[in-house]
């Protein structure tokens, strides 16, 4: 499908059709490209400049290279990572995350609450204790979270009072409840107690809130999900080597001026099957406002002939070898020579803002031709 989309975009650039025809083709091509990325419409860019969470930027750089191509398919759990910022913006340790952008078909694999631990207050507490107990609860009754049936414990552990930094708590059961029934999302409650569960007043440990701290330290919910999309059955494992192959060396022969396009196509057929660059520029197609990374990528494409006899450098399948023999010996009518096509495909990753200005990392299969062969 991607090849068809890119062809439509190329046709839209040609000067021959009328402006209306070009606009129609471009709109059709972009619609098809959105389908490749699992979207009906492009997300609206943020209304003002917004810095993506550093965690999401670091995660993108871990799983992908600068062009977005997946470094190792086993790094990421599922194929989608969504981040949500707290909507309460209060000083209390109550948090609410709106999950309306999570698709119904997405399977929740892991959900994490990320809280930034501030330096402890200078009180008598840290002198007596080096740790305190932090508990995370799912709120069941919004107005009565402290009643016996008003909350449910999700995670609890001892946290040091000697340092600052991010604390991550697994809260997967609560998020699965919320995605099944939106009305059950009454938020989260975090408490800080002494080692034996005794109250600490004031608590020596505080987490950054969404109202009075830098955006990079805001409370955040991170979801690892899988939307069920699967690519073709071509080999995709291993680390991609996406350096462009050596350019074709054209056969030097006279080319009549009036038949240049036809001669060029003939030359293409004489070149051996190999991979060539194919640039996709998100800024050029008007998507740079909502895509954070990459700015574009090299999809590559396969071009060239598969002449008889097929050598190992053509990476032929057994079927292609047999087809080549049948074609060369004219043993059957209507049998063409094998075609030059991708025989290894790699996925790419997009880091982008969705319609709610949440930052999403998505992995898309079969987006880059890793190598070409005769099939």
PyMOL commands that set and color helices and strands:
alter all, ss='L'
color gray80, all
select helices_A, chain A and resi 2-12+19-36+54-63+124-128+172-180+182-184+215-217+257-270+312-314+318-329
alter helices_A, ss='H'
color red, helices_A
select strands_A, chain A and resi 80-85+94-95+107-117+131-139+151-160+165-170+188-193+220-226+274-276+279-281+291-293+296-298+301-303+340-353+359-374
alter strands_A, ss='S'
color yellow, strands_A
deselect
rebuild
show_as cartoon
